Amino acid sequence: MNQRILLFIVIFLGFLIIVGTTVVITTVIERSRNVDFFENTTDTEFHSTCGTSGIEDVIKLEDQKILLKCFDGPVYIYDSKKNQIITEIN
């Protein structure tokens, strides 16, 4: 009789572990869909913006906006969603 009770407890705990793991994995996948692991823009777009002077610094302002500092030129605010330069600061 005791062996049956122990068998049911082991099966129940195994079932709880499987269900709990599945819930945790699906929650992590669902919440990570908003995270952008790979940048959509390429480095060639940024380097062509500054021309031959080159890029001094790249600063992320918001989710979609990036600030580009050129060595001998102006500062650009680039919108990666629209794929264009929004503002040029001399």
C-alpha positions, 0 to 999 in steps of 0.5 A, a space after each residue: 500500500 505504501 509503495 502505491 502512495 509513493 508511486 503516485 507522489 513521484 508521478 504527481 511531482 514529475 508532472 508538476 516539474 514538467 508543467 512548471 518547466 514548460 510554463 517558465 520556458 514559454 514565459 521567457 520566450 514570450 517576453 523576449 520577443 520584444 528584445 532585438 538581439 540583432 541590429 537591423 542596420 548595417 555598419 556600411 550605412 553609418 560609414 557612408 553617412 560620415 564619408 571619408 572622415 569616419 565615425 568617432 562615436 555611436 550613441 544609442 539615444 532611444 529604441 529607434 534613434 542613434 547619434 553618430 559623431 563623425 571625426 571631421 564633420 557634423 553630428 547626425 541623429 539617425 532613425 533606424 525605423 525610417 532608415 534616414 537621418 532626422 537631424 544634422 548638427 554642425 
